[in-house]
């Protein structure tokens, strides 16, 4: 009976939309999580001061979608490459960041309310960023993320939650959909002259669109703000996550294109999964003297990871940190100066995986890491239309491991890093709402535990790879953004010359570990977004990304293209109607799939996915929406765990999402 209910719910919601909307077409007032635009407007103003690729994504941009992962929120953010693997696990890459990672992510700083959720070694589980809570998301590509102290190739993504001042009242949302999926959200905000508070609880469950892909989660987000005086205010944040995800694993090419519902046999036998329990507490205190604004704060993240894969990984970590940021503006000069330090300790243990349960202990180590940054930026408006920018990030860090027990040879070790990454840019505004920008910057990315400690040699020994070094790049970027008539555009071209990119190689006397530093590589591309809104009831959103990533005269791979990311990605959505009643067909088109291997012998096929969303106002304060995905049931390969050599038996492919439909109700009181 439950399956019938879930299957009928989307059709029922759509019918409700069509019946109810005409009676309320004049209202045109969609119900979203936030009722005041203050935070989004401030973020857009900051982005407009940046001489490079940035994007502010409002909750309104994805309110009609079933929000499962960051893919659903950032699909129309220029330059962001997102491909779902299963559940909330996605490939997340900007400008080719983290290509060698077939799991988690690397090369990006993820933040919530301006505080990083990355671990101290800069790795992290982006599943802890729950998009359904956010007021908006901020995307700062490459060196444009300097304001967060990020010096990585990819940049930073910051999710911003509402407060009691921006989202007063009670907000409810409920979704039902295919694969016995259900999701609910309850939030409430209150505010007085001196105190405000906001909190939300979400619950999510689904059997997944593949076998052995069930997920369950229960989450809480909340914050309390206090205005202590006309100068001083403070805000306390709390985040609690309980996330349980079965892993269906990767498939062979033939399986992914013919039977995408199936799970990897080994994943089922090992009952593979990733279960996370985490608690994050943070504080941000602001001193506002008008021309000078100072923010200081601290945070603690405690996380438990139960992760049965080839072995059962059991990790308990605690990360603590503190940060400050000062902004000073007087006349034509603006200065930003800030810093951050993160230190983490992880009790890392591994066991034999007995069908998802602990077997014999195979490894036990204490892992410690620290990453610290100091950054500054000066902006000078030399003439009315021209702003010159100069800045830089200095970062240092270390990774250390003490082995307590190992069933195979393993060694202790420590490695230290440091780097300075300067940035220069200019921002020219020849007319109102039109900007031209250019910048030249350096980035540096420190290896995490997975790269610093690897199993090498004969007999295999888990040891520190002392020769590994940070990945560095110089990036030149030019572009434009603005509005003219009914057109709104965002266009950037970048060219990054990398030294020491962390990739995968066949080991030899010069390359001691599988993941190691390449010699020279090139990442260049185009990040383009174009919105056309000729009338109030017609809007066309489009994003196009061109990616040319390749080796440069490499000893093993010559001038081969790097795998994983396709050369061309195009997405479009045509919205017809108003808030009272609208539909929006959408398209994702990848003309040619990427290479799956570093040898460039195997390329995946291209594909086109068609979907449609719709929504309507049922009555004032209550909306309904529907989300159809992959309407044609297309079978294609969405993501790849790149390999040096690929054969027909290589299980490295993840199929695209199967055909699905979901629907829901939003209400605000």
C-alpha positions in Angstrom: 0.0 0.0 0.0 2.9 2.4 0.8 4.3 2.1 -2.7 0.9 3.0 -4.2 0.6 6.0 -1.9 4.1 7.3 -2.8 3.4 6.8 -6.5 0.1 8.6 -6.5 1.2 11.5 -4.3 3.0 13.5 -7.1 0.0 13.1 -9.5 -2.3 14.2 -6.7 -0.2 17.3 -5.9 0.0 18.3 -9.6 -3.8 17.9 -9.9 -4.2 20.1 -6.8 -1.9 22.7 -8.3 -3.9 22.9 -11.6 -7.3 23.0 -9.8 -6.3 25.5 -7.1 -4.2 27.9 -9.0 -6.7 29.8 -11.1 -8.7 30.9 -8.1 -5.5 32.5 -6.7 -3.7 33.6 -9.8 -3.8 37.2 -8.6 -1.9 36.5 -5.5 1.5 35.5 -7.1 3.1 35.1 -3.7 5.2 31.9 -3.5 6.0 30.5 -0.1 9.7 30.0 0.6 11.8 29.4 3.7 12.8 33.1 4.0 10.5 36.1 4.0 13.1 38.9 4.2 15.8 39.4 1.4 18.3 41.2 3.7 21.0 38.4 3.8 20.8 37.6 0.1 21.0 41.3 -0.9 24.1 41.8 1.3 25.7 38.7 -0.2 25.0 40.0 -3.7 26.5 43.4 -2.8 29.7 41.6 -1.6 29.9 39.5 -4.8 29.6 42.7 -6.9 32.8 43.9 -5.4 34.8 40.8 -6.5 36.9 40.9 -9.7 36.1 37.4 -10.7 33.6 34.5 -10.8 31.0 34.5 -8.0 27.4 33.5 -7.7 24.7 33.9 -5.1 22.0 31.2 -5.3 18.7 32.1 -3.5 16.4 29.5 -2.0 13.8 30.7 -4.6 16.0 29.3 -7.4 15.5 25.7 -6.3 12.3 25.8 -4.1 10.3 23.7 -6.6 12.8 20.8 -6.6 13.1 17.9 -4.3 16.2 19.0 -2.5 18.4 15.9 -1.9 21.9 17.2 -2.4 24.0 20.2 -3.5 23.4 19.1 -7.1 19.7 20.3 -6.7 20.7 23.7 -5.5 23.7 24.6 -7.6 22.8 23.1 -11.0 22.5 26.6 -12.5 25.6 28.1 -10.8 28.1 28.8 -13.6 31.3 26.7 -13.5 30.1 24.3 -10.8 30.4 20.7 -11.9 28.0 18.4 -10.0 27.2 14.8 -10.8 25.2 12.6 -8.4 26.6 9.2 -7.5 23.9 8.0 -5.1 21.8 9.7 -2.4 23.5 12.8 -1.2 26.9 11.7 -2.6 27.9 13.8 -5.5 31.0 14.7 -7.6 31.7 18.3 -6.7 34.4 20.2 -8.7 35.1 23.7 -9.7 37.8 24.4 -12.3 38.9 20.8 -12.1 39.4 20.6 -8.4 39.8 17.2 -6.8 39.7 15.1 -10.1 41.6 12.2 -8.6 39.2 11.8 -5.8 36.5 9.1 -6.5 34.9 9.8 -3.1 34.2 12.8 -0.8 35.9 15.9 -2.2 39.1 17.9 -2.3 40.2 21.3 -3.5 37.2 23.2 -2.1 36.4 25.0 1.1 32.9 24.2 2.3 31.4 26.5 4.9 28.2 27.0 6.8 27.5 30.6 8.0 31.1 31.5 7.2 32.6 28.7 9.3 34.4 25.8 7.6 33.0 22.3 7.9 36.1 20.8 6.3 38.2 18.8 8.7 41.6 20.2 9.8 43.3 18.3 6.9 40.9 20.1 4.5 38.9 16.9 3.6 35.2 16.7 4.5 31.8 15.1 4.1 29.6 17.6 2.2 26.6 15.6 3.3 26.7 17.7 6.4 25.7 20.7 4.3 21.9 20.3 4.2 20.6 22.6 1.4 17.0 22.5 2.5 17.9 24.7 5.5 19.6 27.5 3.6 18.5 31.0 3.0 21.0 31.2 0.1 24.3 29.7 -1.0 27.4 31.7 -2.0 29.8 30.3 -4.6 33.2 31.9 -4.8 35.2 30.3 -7.6 39.0 30.0 -7.4 40.9 32.9 -5.8 37.7 34.9 -5.5 37.2 32.9 -2.2 39.9 35.0 -0.6 37.4 36.6 1.8 37.0 33.1 3.5 40.8 32.6 3.7 40.6 29.9 1.0 43.6 29.6 -1.4 42.5 26.4 -3.2 42.1 25.9 -6.9 38.3 25.4 -6.7 37.4 28.2 -4.2 34.6 28.1 -1.6 30.9 27.3 -1.2 29.2 28.9 1.8 25.7 27.9 2.9 23.9 30.6 4.9 21.0 29.6 7.2 18.1 32.0 8.1 17.9 33.9 11.4 14.9 34.8 13.5 14.9 38.2 11.8 14.9 37.0 8.2 12.5 34.1 8.7 10.0 34.9 11.4 7.0 32.6 11.9 6.5 28.9 11.2 7.5 27.2 8.0 6.5 23.7 7.0 7.6 21.6 4.0 6.7 18.0 3.1 7.8 16.0 0.0 6.9 12.5 -1.3 8.2 10.8 -4.3 9.5 7.7 -6.2 11.5 5.0 -4.4 9.5 5.5 -1.2 11.1 8.8 -0.7 9.8 11.2 1.9 11.2 14.4 3.4 9.9 16.9 5.9 11.0 20.2 7.4 9.7 22.3 10.3 11.3 25.6 11.1 10.4 28.6 13.3 11.8 32.0 13.8 11.1 34.7 16.5 12.6 38.1 17.1 12.5 41.0 19.5 14.5 44.2 19.7 17.5 42.5 21.3 17.1 38.8 20.8 16.2 36.5 17.9 16.2 32.8 17.4 15.7 30.4 14.5 15.6 26.6 14.5 14.7 23.8 12.1 14.4 20.0 12.0 14.4 17.9 8.9 13.9 14.2 8.3 14.6 12.3 5.1 14.2 8.8 4.0 14.5 6.9 0.6 15.1 3.5 -0.7 17.2 5.1 -3.5 17.0 4.7 -7.2 19.5 1.8 -7.0 19.6 -1.4 -5.0 21.4 -1.1 -1.6 21.1 2.7 -1.7 18.7 3.4 1.2 19.3 6.6 3.2 17.9 7.9 6.4 18.7 11.2 8.1 17.6 13.4 11.0 19.0 16.9 11.3 18.7 20.0 13.4 20.0 23.5 12.7 19.5 26.5 14.9 21.0 29.8 15.9 20.4 32.5 18.5 21.4 36.1 18.1 21.9 38.7 20.8 22.4 42.4 20.3 24.5 43.3 23.3 24.8 47.0 22.5 24.7 49.4 19.5 28.2 48.2 18.7 28.4 44.5 19.8 26.2 41.6 18.6 26.8 37.9 18.8 25.3 34.8 17.4 25.5 31.1 18.5 25.0 28.3 16.1 24.3 24.6 16.6 24.1 21.8 14.0 23.3 18.1 14.7 23.3 15.4 12.0 22.4 11.8 12.0 23.0 10.5 8.5 22.8 6.8 7.4 23.5 5.9 3.8 23.9 2.5 2.1 26.5 2.5 -0.7 25.5 0.7 -3.9 29.1 1.1 -5.3 30.3 1.6 -8.8 29.4 -0.6 -11.8 31.1 -1.7 -15.0 30.4 0.2 -18.2 28.0 -2.4 -19.5 26.1 -2.6 -16.2 25.8 1.1 -15.8 24.3 1.4 -19.3 22.0 -1.6 -19.2 21.1 -2.3 -15.6 21.7 0.9 -13.6 19.4 -0.2 -10.8 21.8 -2.9 -9.7 24.4 -2.5 -7.0 28.0 -3.6 -7.0 28.1 -7.2 -5.8 31.0 -6.4 -3.4 29.1 -3.4 -1.9 26.1 -5.6 -1.1 28.2 -8.5 0.4 30.1 -6.0 2.6 26.9 -4.1 3.4 28.9 -1.0 2.6 27.7 2.3 3.9 28.6 5.7 5.4 26.9 6.6 8.7 27.7 10.0 10.2 26.8 11.4 13.6 28.1 15.0 14.1 27.7 18.0 16.3 28.9 21.4 15.3 28.8 24.4 17.7 30.1 27.8 16.6 29.9 31.5 17.6 30.4 34.7 15.6 30.7 38.0 17.5 30.6 41.3 15.6 31.9 44.7 16.6 30.6 47.4 14.3 32.1 50.9 14.6 30.9 52.1 11.2 34.0 52.4 9.1 35.6 49.4 11.0 33.8 46.1 11.4 35.4 43.2 13.3 34.2 39.6 13.5 35.7 37.0 15.8 34.5 33.6 16.7 35.3 30.0 17.3 33.9 26.5 16.6 34.1 22.9 17.6 33.1 20.0 15.3 32.7 16.5 16.8 32.0 13.6 14.3 31.7 9.9 14.4 32.1 8.0 11.1 31.0 4.3 10.7 32.1 3.4 7.1 32.2 -0.2 6.0 33.9 -0.5 2.6 36.9 -2.8 1.8 37.4 -2.7 5.5 35.3 -1.2 8.2 36.5 2.3 8.9 35.7 3.6 12.3 36.7 7.2 13.0 36.0 9.7 15.8 37.2 13.2 15.3 37.2 16.5 17.1 38.1 19.7 15.3 38.4 23.1 17.0 39.2 26.5 15.5 39.0 30.2 15.8 38.9 33.0 13.3 38.8 36.8 12.9 38.0 39.2 10.1 38.3 42.9 10.0 36.8 45.2 7.3 37.7 48.9 7.1 36.4 51.4 4.6 37.2 55.0 4.2 36.7 57.1 1.1 38.0 55.2 -2.0 40.0 52.6 0.1 38.7 49.3 1.6 40.8 46.9 3.5 40.1 43.3 4.7 42.3 41.4 7.0 41.6 38.1 8.6 42.9 34.8 9.8 41.8 31.3 10.9 43.3 28.3 12.6 41.9 24.8 12.6 43.3 21.8 14.6 41.9 18.3 14.6 42.4 15.0 16.3 41.1 11.7 14.8 41.0 8.3 16.4 41.3 6.3 13.2 40.6 2.6 13.4 39.9 -0.1 10.8 38.4 -3.6 11.2 37.8 -6.5 9.0 34.4 -5.9 7.3 32.2 -8.8 8.2 29.0 -8.0 6.3 29.0 -4.4 7.6 30.0 -5.4 11.1 33.4 -5.2 12.9 35.7 -8.1 12.6 39.3 -8.2 13.8 41.1 -5.0 14.4 43.5 -4.3 11.6 44.6 -0.7 12.2 44.6 1.9 15.0 46.2 5.3 14.8 46.0 8.8 16.2 45.8 11.4 13.4 46.4 15.0 14.1 46.3 17.9 11.6 46.5 21.7 11.6 45.8 24.3 9.0 46.2 28.0 9.6 45.7 31.0 7.3 46.3 34.8 7.3 44.8 36.8 4.5 44.4 40.4 3.4 42.9 42.3 0.5 43.1 46.0 -0.4 40.6 47.6 -2.8 41.2 51.1 -4.1 38.7 52.9 -6.3 41.2 55.0 -8.3 38.5 56.6 -10.4 34.7 56.3 -10.2 34.4 53.4 -12.5 37.7 51.5 -11.7 38.7 49.5 -8.6 42.1 48.0 -8.2 42.5 45.0 -5.9 45.6 43.3 -4.4 45.8 40.7 -1.7 47.1 37.4 -0.6 46.7 34.3 1.6 49.5 32.8 3.6 48.8 29.2 4.8 50.7 26.6 6.8 49.8 23.3 8.1 51.0 19.8 9.1 49.7 16.3 9.2 50.9 13.8 11.8 50.1 10.1 12.5 51.0 7.9 15.4 50.3 4.2 14.8 49.1 2.3 17.8 48.5 -1.0 16.1 48.6 -2.5 12.6 48.2 -6.0 11.3 50.6 -5.1 8.4 53.7 -2.9 8.5 52.9 0.7 9.2 55.0 3.7 10.3 54.5 6.9 12.1 55.1 10.2 10.3 54.7 13.9 10.0 54.9 16.3 7.1 54.7 20.1 7.1 53.5 22.6 4.4 53.4 26.3 3.8 52.6 28.6 0.9 51.8 32.2 0.0 49.2 32.9 -2.7 49.0 36.5 -4.0 46.1 37.9 -6.0 45.8 41.0 -8.2 42.7 42.2 -9.9 40.7 45.0 -11.4 37.0 45.7 -11.6 35.7 48.2 -14.3 32.1 49.4 -14.4 31.6 51.3 -17.7 27.9 51.7 -17.0 25.3 51.0 -14.4 24.8 47.2 -13.9 27.7 46.3 -16.2 31.1 45.0 -14.9 34.3 43.9 -16.6 36.8 42.1 -14.4 40.2 40.5 -14.5 42.5 38.9 -11.9 45.8 36.9 -11.7 46.3 34.7 -8.7 48.1 31.8 -7.2 46.5 28.9 -5.3 48.0 26.2 -3.1 46.3 23.0 -1.9 47.8 20.9 0.9 47.5 17.1 0.7 45.2 15.5 3.2 45.7 12.3 5.2 44.7 10.2 2.2 47.6 11.6 0.2 50.2 11.9 3.0 49.8 8.4 4.3 49.6 5.7 1.6 50.3 2.0 1.2 53.4 1.5 -0.9 56.2 -1.0 -1.6 56.7 -4.7 -1.2 55.7 -5.9 1.3 52.9 -3.3 1.4 53.6 -0.7 4.1 51.4 2.1 5.2 53.8 5.0 5.5 54.2 8.7 5.1 54.9 9.8 1.5 57.6 12.3 2.5 58.1 13.5 -1.1 54.5 14.7 -1.6 54.1 18.5 -1.8 51.3 21.0 -2.2 49.5 21.4 -5.5 50.1 24.9 -6.8 48.7 26.9 -9.7 48.7 30.3 -11.3 45.3 31.4 -12.7 44.5 34.2 -15.0 40.8 35.1 -15.3 38.8 37.7 -17.3 35.1 38.1 -17.6 32.0 40.2 -17.3 28.7 40.2 -15.5 25.7 42.5 -15.5 22.2 43.3 -16.6 20.8 45.0 -19.7 17.1 45.0 -20.5 15.8 41.5 -19.9 19.2 39.9 -20.1 21.3 39.0 -17.0 24.7 37.4 -17.7 27.8 36.0 -16.0 30.8 35.1 -18.1 34.4 34.2 -17.1 37.3 32.6 -18.9 40.2 31.2 -16.8 43.5 29.6 -17.5 45.3 27.7 -14.7 48.8 26.4 -15.1 49.4 23.8 -12.4 52.5 22.4 -10.9 52.3 19.3 -8.7 48.6 18.5 -9.3 47.6 15.5 -7.1 46.7 12.8 -9.6 47.2 9.0 -10.0 50.2 7.3 -11.6 51.9 4.0 -12.0 54.6 3.9 -9.3 58.3 3.8 -10.2 61.6 5.1 -8.8 60.5 8.7 -9.4 56.8 8.3 -8.3 56.8 6.5 -5.0 53.0 6.4 -4.5 49.9 5.9 -6.6 48.5 9.4 -5.8 51.3 11.8 -6.4 52.3 15.2 -7.8 52.1 15.6 -11.6 54.8 17.7 -13.3 52.8 20.3 -15.3 49.1 20.3 -16.1 46.7 22.8 -17.6 43.1 23.7 -16.6 41.3 26.2 -18.7 37.7 26.8 -19.5 34.7 29.0 -19.8 32.0 29.5 -17.1 28.9 31.2 -18.6 25.4 31.9 -17.3 22.7 33.8 -19.3 19.2 34.5 -18.0 16.6 36.0 -20.2 13.3 37.4 -18.8 11.4 39.2 -21.5 8.2 39.2 -19.5 7.0 38.5 -16.0 5.8 35.0 -17.0 8.7 33.8 -19.1 12.3 33.1 -18.0 15.0 31.2 -19.7 18.0 30.1 -17.5 21.1 28.7 -19.1 24.6 27.7 -17.9 27.4 26.4 -20.1 30.8 25.1 -18.9 33.7 24.4 -21.2 36.5 22.5 -19.5 39.9 21.7 -21.1 42.0 19.9 -18.5 45.2 18.1 -19.7 48.8 17.0 -19.0 51.6 19.0 -20.4 54.5 16.7 -21.7 54.1 14.2 -18.8 56.5 11.3 -18.6 53.7 8.8 -18.3 50.7 10.4 -20.1 52.2 12.9 -22.5 49.6 15.6 -23.4 46.5 13.4 -22.6 43.3 15.0 -21.3 42.5 14.5 -17.7 39.5 12.2 -17.1 36.2 12.6 -15.2 34.9 16.1 -16.4 33.4 16.4 -19.9 34.5 19.1 -22.2 31.0 20.6 -22.7 28.1 20.8 -20.2 24.9 22.7 -21.0 21.9 23.1 -18.7 18.7 25.1 -19.5 15.4 25.7 -17.8 12.4 27.5 -19.4 9.9 28.8 -16.7 6.4 29.6 -18.0 3.9 31.3 -15.8 4.0 33.2 -12.5 4.3 32.2 -8.9 0.6 31.5 -8.9 1.0 28.8 -11.6 4.1 27.8 -13.5 5.9 25.0 -15.2 9.6 24.8 -16.0 10.9 22.1 -18.4 14.7 21.6 -18.1 17.5 20.0 -20.0 21.0 18.7 -19.2 23.1 18.0 -22.3 26.6 16.5 -22.4 27.4 16.1 -26.1 30.5 13.9 -25.5 31.3 12.1 -22.3 34.7 12.4 -20.6 37.6 10.0 -20.6 37.5 7.4 -17.9 41.2 6.7 -17.9 44.5 8.6 -17.8 45.6 6.8 -20.9 42.7 8.2 -22.9 41.7 4.8 -24.2 38.1 4.8 -23.0 35.5 7.6 -23.3 32.0 7.4 -21.9 29.0 8.3 -24.1 27.3 11.7 -24.0 23.6 12.1 -23.1 20.7 14.4 -22.6 18.3 14.4 -19.6 14.9 16.0 -19.7 12.9 17.0 -16.6 10.2 19.4 -15.6 9.2 21.2 -12.4 6.0 23.0 -11.6 4.3 24.9 -8.9 1.2 26.8 -7.9 -0.3 28.9 -5.1 -3.1 26.9 -3.5 -4.0 29.8 -1.1 -2.1 32.6 0.5 0.8 31.1 2.4 0.5 27.6 0.9 2.2 26.3 -2.3 2.4 23.0 -4.0 5.1 21.8 -6.4 6.1 18.8 -8.5 9.5 17.6 -9.8 9.8 15.1 -12.7 13.4 13.9 -13.5 14.8 12.0 -16.4 11.4 11.8 -18.0 12.6 9.6 -20.9 14.3 7.1 -18.6 17.6 7.7 -20.2 20.4 5.3 -19.2 23.8 7.0 -19.1 27.0 7.3 -17.1 27.1 10.3 -14.8 30.3 10.0 -12.8 33.6 8.1 -12.9 36.2 7.0 -10.5 39.2 7.6 -12.8 41.7 4.8 -13.4 45.1 4.6 -15.0 43.9 1.7 -17.2 40.3 0.7 -17.9 39.0 -2.7 -19.0 35.5 -4.0 -19.6 35.5 -5.4 -16.1 36.5 -2.1 -14.4 33.8 -1.2 -11.9 34.3 2.6 -11.9 31.1 4.0 -13.3 28.1 5.6 -11.6 24.8 5.8 -13.6 22.7 9.0 -13.9 19.6 9.3 -11.8 16.8 7.1 -12.9 13.3 8.4 -13.9 11.6 9.8 -10.8 8.8 12.0 -9.7 8.2 13.8 -6.4 5.8 16.5 -5.1 5.3 18.5 -2.0 3.6 21.2 -0.1 5.1 24.4 1.4 3.3 26.5 4.0 4.2 29.5 6.1 2.2 30.8 9.1 
